[in-house]
Amino acid sequence: MTDLPSLIAAFTTLFVIIDPVGLAPLFLAMTQGMSPAQRRRIGFRACGVAAVLLLTFAFTGEALLEFVGISMPAFRIAGGVLLFLTALDMLFERRQARREDQTDGAMEPDHDPSVFPLAIPLIAGPGAIAAIILLTGQAESALGVGAVLLVMFLVLGLVLVLFLASTLLERILGKTGINVVTRLLGMLLAALAIQFILDGLRGSGFGV
């Protein structure tokens, strides 16, 4: 796993599954109306939580899920259901309505999407968890495991860079553009959630 072709394969696998480019507009939609400072905090927190989760599964593997009696298909279905609820929020502007209900002097903390759904299941979702378990399992030495983890941090670094660039993207799109993108991404996120559920059902033996 320390040779260049293996490292490239590991990077490609994690990059495609985590999809930093595809996550950037989702991050923008979920942090609509927030200040650049708030976005930075959420971006760093989301990537940090995702890194901890992936590290945990890299070293404990499926044993952790089995210990608490959760199968990977069940984990995938649960992630899909929770992701679908987020998609409904994006489609029907429920998050925006909550913001408008707050009074100007109320200084209540807004919805923080850093842990859910950004860190999990969008960054460290079932696919990324399964991939990191597989890649570390294929490593034949501690050096190989370290190389896989280095690749993982590189991909998460790309996610963070694109998250931090979201403010520039917001300026380019404008308020109307952001609303249109939010609706479109809500539909795509709903479809992704359904795919998570179908994959989970298929993996559990329902043959969907």
RAFENKA-V771046 format. One line per field, one symbol per residue. ss: DSSP state (2 for helix, 1 for strand, 0 for the rest). phi: phi as a letter, one per 40 degrees, with the letter a starting at -180 (. if undefined). burial: 1 if it has 24 or more other ideal C-beta (glycine too) atoms within 12 Angstrom, else 0. Layout:
ss = ???
phi = ???
burial = ???
This chain:
ss = 0002222222222222220222222222220000022222222222222222222222220222222000022222222222222222222202222222200000000000022222222220022222222222220002222222222222222222222202222222222222222222222222222222222222200000
phi = .ccddcccccccdcccccfdcccdccdcccbdgccdcccccccccccccccccccdcccbgcdcccccgbccdcccccccccccccccdccbfcccccccccccccfcccdbcccbbccabccccdccccccccccccccaccccccccccdccccccdcdccccccccccccgcccccccccccccccccccccdccccccccgcgc
burial = 1000001001101110111100111111111111000110111111111110111011000100000000011111111111110110111000110000000000000110110111111111111111111111001000001011111111111111011111101100000001001110110111011011101100000000
